[in-house]
Amino acid sequence: MSDNDEIGKLSATQPNTNLKTLDKLVGTWTVSGGAEGTVIYE
């Protein structure tokens, strides 16, 4: 097994802790201005 295979397994089983900073974006957002509509982050 190569080193790349090992890195892929670790990434798949343990989410990056830096992703927690994106939790504040989860929800439905209304976009206005030049582009209008709704964006949903889950």
N, CA, C and O atoms as CSV, one atom per row, in Angstrom:
chain,resi,resn,atom,element,x,y,z
A,1,MET,N,N,0.861,-1.182,0.000
A,1,MET,CA,C,0.000,0.000,0.000
A,1,MET,C,C,0.901,1.237,0.000
A,1,MET,O,O,1.895,1.285,0.725
A,2,SER,N,N,0.557,2.221,-0.802
A,2,SER,CA,C,1.382,3.423,-0.890
A,2,SER,C,C,1.018,4.422,0.209
A,2,SER,O,O,-0.005,4.290,0.882
A,3,ASP,N,N,1.880,5.422,0.369
A,3,ASP,CA,C,1.626,6.468,1.359
A,3,ASP,C,C,0.344,7.229,1.043
A,3,ASP,O,O,-0.378,7.632,1.954
A,4,ASN,N,N,0.057,7.430,-0.245
A,4,ASN,CA,C,-1.162,8.144,-0.638
A,4,ASN,C,C,-2.413,7.393,-0.198
A,4,ASN,O,O,-3.405,8.013,0.187
A,5,ASP,N,N,-2.373,6.065,-0.251
A,5,ASP,CA,C,-3.519,5.274,0.202
A,5,ASP,C,C,-3.754,5.471,1.692
A,5,ASP,O,O,-4.898,5.587,2.132
A,6,GLU,N,N,-2.686,5.509,2.463
A,6,GLU,CA,C,-2.802,5.701,3.908
A,6,GLU,C,C,-3.367,7.083,4.228
A,6,GLU,O,O,-4.211,7.214,5.114
A,7,ILE,N,N,-2.919,8.094,3.529
A,7,ILE,CA,C,-3.414,9.461,3.757
A,7,ILE,C,C,-4.902,9.525,3.434
A,7,ILE,O,O,-5.663,10.161,4.164
A,8,GLY,N,N,-5.324,8.885,2.366
A,8,GLY,CA,C,-6.739,8.878,1.996
A,8,GLY,C,C,-7.601,8.227,3.048
A,8,GLY,O,O,-8.698,8.708,3.331
A,9,LYS,N,N,-7.130,7.141,3.635
A,9,LYS,CA,C,-7.899,6.462,4.678
A,9,LYS,C,C,-8.037,7.337,5.915
A,9,LYS,O,O,-9.114,7.403,6.507
A,10,LEU,N,N,-6.963,8.007,6.313
A,10,LEU,CA,C,-7.031,8.879,7.482
A,10,LEU,C,C,-7.990,10.034,7.245
A,10,LEU,O,O,-8.761,10.391,8.135
A,11,SER,N,N,-7.951,10.619,6.065
A,11,SER,CA,C,-8.824,11.746,5.749
A,11,SER,C,C,-10.285,11.325,5.750
A,11,SER,O,O,-11.151,12.087,6.177
A,12,ALA,N,N,-10.563,10.117,5.276
A,12,ALA,CA,C,-11.936,9.657,5.178
A,12,ALA,C,C,-12.530,9.320,6.544
A,12,ALA,O,O,-13.738,9.455,6.736
A,13,THR,N,N,-11.713,8.890,7.483
A,13,THR,CA,C,-12.237,8.466,8.776
A,13,THR,C,C,-12.210,9.567,9.824
A,13,THR,O,O,-12.965,9.507,10.794
A,14,GLN,N,N,-11.361,10.567,9.653
A,14,GLN,CA,C,-11.248,11.639,10.640
A,14,GLN,C,C,-11.416,12.988,9.952
A,14,GLN,O,O,-10.500,13.450,9.273
A,15,PRO,N,N,-12.586,13.635,10.119
A,15,PRO,CA,C,-12.792,14.936,9.480
A,15,PRO,C,C,-11.791,15.961,10.005
A,15,PRO,O,O,-11.399,15.929,11.172
A,16,ASN,N,N,-11.399,16.843,9.146
A,16,ASN,CA,C,-10.483,17.908,9.519
A,16,ASN,C,C,-11.164,18.820,10.531
A,16,ASN,O,O,-12.287,19.273,10.305
A,17,THR,N,N,-10.494,19.089,11.639
A,17,THR,CA,C,-11.082,19.924,12.699
A,17,THR,C,C,-11.290,21.364,12.233
A,17,THR,O,O,-12.096,22.087,12.818
A,18,ASN,N,N,-10.581,21.786,11.197
A,18,ASN,CA,C,-10.766,23.144,10.675
A,18,ASN,C,C,-12.138,23.331,10.036
A,18,ASN,O,O,-12.579,24.466,9.857
A,19,LEU,N,N,-12.822,22.240,9.689
A,19,LEU,CA,C,-14.150,22.340,9.082
A,19,LEU,C,C,-15.180,22.889,10.057
A,19,LEU,O,O,-16.207,23.415,9.627
A,20,LYS,N,N,-14.934,22.782,11.357
A,20,LYS,CA,C,-15.866,23.311,12.367
A,20,LYS,C,C,-16.096,24.802,12.179
A,20,LYS,O,O,-17.172,25.302,12.504
A,21,THR,N,N,-15.099,25.527,11.657
A,21,THR,CA,C,-15.247,26.972,11.473
A,21,THR,C,C,-16.312,27.298,10.431
A,21,THR,O,O,-16.816,28.420,10.395
A,22,LEU,N,N,-16.661,26.327,9.581
A,22,LEU,CA,C,-17.685,26.549,8.557
A,22,LEU,C,C,-19.100,26.310,9.068
A,22,LEU,O,O,-20.064,26.588,8.354
A,23,ASP,N,N,-19.244,25.798,10.296
A,23,ASP,CA,C,-20.572,25.525,10.858
A,23,ASP,C,C,-21.460,26.758,10.877
A,23,ASP,O,O,-22.680,26.641,10.761
A,24,LYS,N,N,-20.874,27.931,11.020
A,24,LYS,CA,C,-21.679,29.153,11.077
A,24,LYS,C,C,-22.364,29.463,9.751
A,24,LYS,O,O,-23.283,30.281,9.707
A,25,LEU,N,N,-21.926,28.817,8.664
A,25,LEU,CA,C,-22.553,29.036,7.366
A,25,LEU,C,C,-23.748,28.132,7.115
A,25,LEU,O,O,-24.512,28.370,6.180
A,26,VAL,N,N,-23.926,27.103,7.929
A,26,VAL,CA,C,-25.012,26.148,7.722
A,26,VAL,C,C,-26.351,26.849,7.892
A,26,VAL,O,O,-26.591,27.531,8.888
A,27,GLY,N,N,-27.213,26.670,6.910
A,27,GLY,CA,C,-28.536,27.277,6.971
A,27,GLY,C,C,-28.946,27.802,5.612
A,27,GLY,O,O,-28.314,27.498,4.600
A,28,THR,N,N,-30.011,28.593,5.592
A,28,THR,CA,C,-30.521,29.179,4.362
A,28,THR,C,C,-30.210,30.667,4.368
A,28,THR,O,O,-30.499,31.373,5.333
A,29,TRP,N,N,-29.618,31.128,3.278
A,29,TRP,CA,C,-29.210,32.522,3.157
A,29,TRP,C,C,-29.897,33.153,1.951
A,29,TRP,O,O,-30.026,32.527,0.898
A,30,THR,N,N,-30.331,34.383,2.114
A,30,THR,CA,C,-30.908,35.137,1.005
A,30,THR,C,C,-29.817,36.012,0.406
A,30,THR,O,O,-29.142,36.757,1.117
A,31,VAL,N,N,-29.653,35.913,-0.916
A,31,VAL,CA,C,-28.619,36.669,-1.624
A,31,VAL,C,C,-29.297,37.826,-2.348
A,31,VAL,O,O,-30.319,37.639,-3.008
A,32,SER,N,N,-28.727,39.016,-2.225
A,32,SER,CA,C,-29.276,40.178,-2.929
A,32,SER,C,C,-28.131,40.933,-3.585
A,32,SER,O,O,-26.959,40.660,-3.330
A,33,GLY,N,N,-28.486,41.866,-4.416
A,33,GLY,CA,C,-27.464,42.625,-5.137
A,33,GLY,C,C,-27.470,42.211,-6.597
A,33,GLY,O,O,-28.534,42.053,-7.196
A,34,GLY,N,N,-26.282,42.034,-7.175
A,34,GLY,CA,C,-26.165,41.662,-8.590
A,34,GLY,C,C,-26.747,40.290,-8.879
A,34,GLY,O,O,-27.309,40.072,-9.952
A,35,ALA,N,N,-26.622,39.374,-7.949
A,35,ALA,CA,C,-27.202,38.034,-8.091
A,35,ALA,C,C,-28.168,37.835,-6.935
A,35,ALA,O,O,-27.781,37.964,-5.774
A,36,GLU,N,N,-29.417,37.522,-7.239
A,36,GLU,CA,C,-30.419,37.357,-6.192
A,36,GLU,C,C,-30.925,35.940,-6.144
A,36,GLU,O,O,-30.990,35.262,-7.169
A,37,GLY,N,N,-31.282,35.489,-4.963
A,37,GLY,CA,C,-31.814,34.157,-4.803
A,37,GLY,C,C,-31.580,33.632,-3.403
A,37,GLY,O,O,-31.394,34.406,-2.464
A,38,THR,N,N,-31.590,32.338,-3.265
A,38,THR,CA,C,-31.421,31.678,-1.974
A,38,THR,C,C,-30.300,30.647,-2.090
A,38,THR,O,O,-30.204,29.926,-3.083
A,39,VAL,N,N,-29.462,30.589,-1.067
A,39,VAL,CA,C,-28.380,29.605,-1.004
A,39,VAL,C,C,-28.577,28.788,0.262
A,39,VAL,O,O,-28.849,29.340,1.328
A,40,ILE,N,N,-28.439,27.464,0.145
A,40,ILE,CA,C,-28.599,26.578,1.296
A,40,ILE,C,C,-27.306,25.803,1.489
A,40,ILE,O,O,-26.827,25.132,0.575
A,41,TYR,N,N,-26.748,25.901,2.688
A,41,TYR,CA,C,-25.570,25.118,3.063
A,41,TYR,C,C,-25.994,24.095,4.096
A,41,TYR,O,O,-26.585,24.452,5.115
A,42,GLU,N,N,-25.701,22.832,3.850
A,42,GLU,CA,C,-26.079,21.762,4.776
A,42,GLU,C,C,-24.865,21.141,5.404
A,42,GLU,O,O,-24.991,20.222,6.213
